[in-house]
């Protein structure tokens, strides 16, 4: 498989990193201000703001920077773990004999953030939520490019996000845990102005960790001078080339 597309615009958030200049500086130091909270976009109704977890706030901030209110887009949400930390909190409460509210449960499922986003922004276009596991970020690109090539829309919004797992979950010997909350939104199309990329399957055998780690690798690729990014696991590997 080989495909070409254009990144029309992108936006990302991690603690202490709010814009392109912040991410350029991060390339040299790769540190985070872990206590910083994400600003909630003004478009989000007050009734929904209190339901947003730190991960959801990061997703909303990243996606908001790529949205044109006059042009609704299909959206691909992709996260390896989603709100799994919320699920752990509920299980811990149940173990203690405490009640779990239906609202808390509804906000812990894998498509919770996409549901809140669709309500906040009045999205009526199709929304796809992916849980790619060890396959990393590539499945989200494949899904987005499929929509574009089938002419479902001229542009697609792709949102990649994850957060550090609770210590309850073993991360070693697996390379799956994010160093910080991070959300990356990319508005892509097949043609037009922007960063032109080629995406193709690779025969190389690699192990670059899961989705949560690959998000940061892709952001480095966007802001650095490097022309090629290769990511994969023991089953599949992929390459992105700047044209």
PLY file of the C-alpha trace (Angstrom):
ply
format ascii 1.0
element vertex 243
property float x
property float y
property float z
element edge 242
property int vertex1
property int vertex2
end_header
0.00 0.00 0.00
1.22 3.48 -0.93
-0.86 6.63 -0.55
-0.25 10.35 -0.82
-2.02 13.03 1.17
-1.62 16.57 2.48
-1.63 17.76 6.09
-3.65 20.95 5.74
-3.11 21.86 9.38
-2.31 20.32 12.76
-2.50 21.13 16.45
-1.23 19.27 19.50
-1.31 19.54 23.27
0.80 18.05 26.06
1.49 19.59 29.48
3.26 22.91 28.92
3.12 22.59 25.12
0.36 24.67 23.60
1.58 25.75 20.15
4.04 25.07 17.34
6.83 27.10 18.95
6.49 25.13 22.20
6.84 21.87 20.30
9.94 23.13 18.49
11.57 23.91 21.85
10.46 20.53 23.17
12.57 18.82 20.50
15.69 19.90 22.38
14.55 19.18 25.95
11.54 16.82 25.77
10.26 17.82 29.20
6.70 18.49 30.37
5.02 20.71 32.93
3.00 17.84 34.37
0.76 20.00 36.56
-0.54 22.17 33.72
-4.20 21.79 32.77
-5.59 22.19 29.29
-7.69 25.23 28.52
-11.20 24.24 27.41
-12.24 25.80 24.08
-14.88 28.51 24.45
-17.20 26.62 22.07
-17.77 23.89 24.66
-21.03 24.46 26.59
-20.72 24.91 30.36
-22.95 21.88 30.90
-20.37 19.65 29.22
-17.19 21.21 30.56
-17.48 19.53 33.95
-17.65 16.13 32.26
-14.28 16.49 30.54
-11.42 14.45 31.95
-7.84 15.75 31.54
-7.51 13.50 28.47
-10.76 14.78 26.98
-9.66 18.38 27.55
-6.45 17.69 25.63
-8.42 16.16 22.74
-10.81 19.12 22.60
-7.95 21.62 22.61
-6.04 19.85 19.84
-9.09 19.28 17.64
-10.45 22.79 18.12
-7.34 24.22 16.47
-8.13 22.30 13.27
-11.85 22.93 13.00
-13.52 25.36 10.65
-17.04 25.91 11.97
-18.34 26.46 8.43
-17.12 23.09 7.18
-18.02 19.99 9.24
-15.64 17.08 8.73
-15.69 13.32 9.27
-13.52 12.56 12.30
-11.31 9.59 13.17
-10.52 9.29 16.89
-7.71 6.87 17.76
-6.44 5.87 21.20
-4.85 2.69 22.48
-6.21 3.00 25.99
-8.90 5.69 25.95
-10.37 6.36 29.39
-9.14 3.08 30.87
-7.94 4.90 34.00
-11.55 5.93 34.64
-12.58 2.30 34.34
-10.00 1.36 36.95
-11.35 4.04 39.28
-14.84 2.57 38.97
-13.61 -0.98 39.59
-11.76 0.23 42.68
-14.94 1.91 43.93
-16.94 -1.29 43.32
-14.34 -3.29 45.22
-14.92 -0.95 48.18
-18.66 -1.56 47.97
-19.41 1.90 46.62
-22.03 2.64 44.00
-21.02 3.58 40.44
-23.18 6.12 38.66
-24.42 5.55 35.10
-22.82 8.88 34.15
-19.41 7.74 35.39
-19.74 4.53 33.40
-20.79 6.34 30.22
-17.73 8.59 30.48
-15.34 5.63 30.81
-16.11 3.73 27.59
-13.75 3.97 24.63
-15.97 6.25 22.57
-16.84 8.58 25.47
-14.64 11.45 24.30
-15.93 11.28 20.74
-19.51 11.36 22.03
-18.86 14.44 24.14
-17.10 16.07 21.22
-20.01 15.43 18.86
-22.41 17.05 21.34
-20.17 20.03 22.04
-19.52 20.80 18.37
-22.79 19.60 16.88
-21.05 17.07 14.64
-23.38 15.38 12.14
-20.66 13.88 9.96
-19.51 10.31 10.48
-17.26 9.64 13.47
-15.04 6.56 13.79
-13.31 5.53 17.01
-10.32 3.16 16.79
-8.59 1.13 19.51
-5.47 0.04 17.59
-3.55 -1.53 20.48
-0.01 -2.46 19.49
-0.58 -1.50 15.85
0.09 2.14 16.74
-1.05 5.18 14.79
-1.02 3.66 11.29
-4.58 2.19 11.41
-6.00 5.68 11.98
-4.23 6.96 8.86
-5.49 3.97 6.86
-9.06 4.67 7.97
-8.81 8.39 7.21
-7.27 7.82 3.78
-9.99 5.28 3.01
-12.65 7.94 3.63
-10.82 10.40 1.41
-10.25 7.94 -1.41
-13.89 6.85 -1.35
-14.83 10.53 -1.66
-16.77 10.63 1.59
-15.32 14.12 2.09
-12.63 16.46 0.79
-10.99 16.64 4.22
-10.88 14.43 7.30
-9.96 15.30 10.88
-7.68 12.72 12.48
-7.25 12.85 16.28
-4.63 10.71 18.06
-4.55 10.71 21.87
-3.46 8.79 24.96
-2.38 9.34 28.54
-0.07 7.60 31.03
-1.54 4.40 32.42
-2.14 3.91 36.12
0.64 2.07 37.96
-1.86 -0.77 38.36
-1.22 -1.77 34.74
2.19 -3.31 33.98
4.00 -1.44 31.20
7.22 -3.46 31.21
8.42 -5.35 29.26
5.95 -3.69 26.88
6.65 -0.27 25.32
3.16 1.15 25.65
3.08 3.90 28.28
2.97 7.57 27.34
5.34 9.97 29.13
2.47 12.48 29.44
-1.04 13.18 28.25
-0.91 14.05 24.59
-3.41 14.76 21.81
-2.56 15.43 18.17
-5.13 16.58 15.61
-4.42 16.57 11.86
-6.67 17.90 9.12
-5.78 15.96 5.98
-6.87 15.87 2.34
-5.70 14.23 -0.87
-4.79 17.53 -2.52
-4.30 21.20 -1.66
-1.77 23.34 0.13
0.07 22.11 3.19
2.63 19.46 4.10
2.60 16.78 1.38
3.28 13.26 2.68
3.57 9.77 1.26
2.47 6.84 3.42
3.47 3.28 2.64
3.89 -0.18 4.08
7.43 -1.22 5.00
8.99 -4.67 5.09
11.24 -3.74 8.02
10.77 -5.46 11.38
10.58 -2.81 14.08
9.36 -2.26 17.63
8.61 1.41 18.26
6.10 0.89 21.03
2.37 1.34 20.98
0.11 4.22 19.99
0.88 6.38 23.04
4.59 6.55 22.23
4.16 6.84 18.48
2.15 10.07 18.81
5.23 11.83 20.13
7.36 10.34 17.36
4.98 11.73 14.76
5.00 15.19 16.33
8.80 15.16 16.22
8.55 14.28 12.54
6.22 17.22 11.91
8.40 19.86 13.54
11.88 18.52 12.74
13.84 18.66 9.48
13.81 14.89 9.02
12.24 13.67 5.78
11.22 10.14 6.76
9.55 8.54 9.75
9.37 4.76 10.21
7.18 3.20 12.90
6.02 -0.30 13.55
5.86 -3.37 15.72
6.79 -6.99 15.22
3.83 -7.51 12.85
3.52 -4.38 10.70
5.73 -1.43 9.86
4.94 1.82 8.04
6.78 4.83 6.67
5.82 8.47 6.20
7.85 10.57 3.73
7.82 14.34 3.32
7.64 15.14 -0.38
0 1
1 2
2 3
3 4
4 5
5 6
6 7
7 8
8 9
9 10
10 11
11 12
12 13
13 14
14 15
15 16
16 17
17 18
18 19
19 20
20 21
21 22
22 23
23 24
24 25
25 26
26 27
27 28
28 29
29 30
30 31
31 32
32 33
33 34
34 35
35 36
36 37
37 38
38 39
39 40
40 41
41 42
42 43
43 44
44 45
45 46
46 47
47 48
48 49
49 50
50 51
51 52
52 53
53 54
54 55
55 56
56 57
57 58
58 59
59 60
60 61
61 62
62 63
63 64
64 65
65 66
66 67
67 68
68 69
69 70
70 71
71 72
72 73
73 74
74 75
75 76
76 77
77 78
78 79
79 80
80 81
81 82
82 83
83 84
84 85
85 86
86 87
87 88
88 89
89 90
90 91
91 92
92 93
93 94
94 95
95 96
96 97
97 98
98 99
99 100
100 101
101 102
102 103
103 104
104 105
105 106
106 107
107 108
108 109
109 110
110 111
111 112
112 113
113 114
114 115
115 116
116 117
117 118
118 119
119 120
120 121
121 122
122 123
123 124
124 125
125 126
126 127
127 128
128 129
129 130
130 131
131 132
132 133
133 134
134 135
135 136
136 137
137 138
138 139
139 140
140 141
141 142
142 143
143 144
144 145
145 146
146 147
147 148
148 149
149 150
150 151
151 152
152 153
153 154
154 155
155 156
156 157
157 158
158 159
159 160
160 161
161 162
162 163
163 164
164 165
165 166
166 167
167 168
168 169
169 170
170 171
171 172
172 173
173 174
174 175
175 176
176 177
177 178
178 179
179 180
180 181
181 182
182 183
183 184
184 185
185 186
186 187
187 188
188 189
189 190
190 191
191 192
192 193
193 194
194 195
195 196
196 197
197 198
198 199
199 200
200 201
201 202
202 203
203 204
204 205
205 206
206 207
207 208
208 209
209 210
210 211
211 212
212 213
213 214
214 215
215 216
216 217
217 218
218 219
219 220
220 221
221 222
222 223
223 224
224 225
225 226
226 227
227 228
228 229
229 230
230 231
231 232
232 233
233 234
234 235
235 236
236 237
237 238
238 239
239 240
240 241
241 242
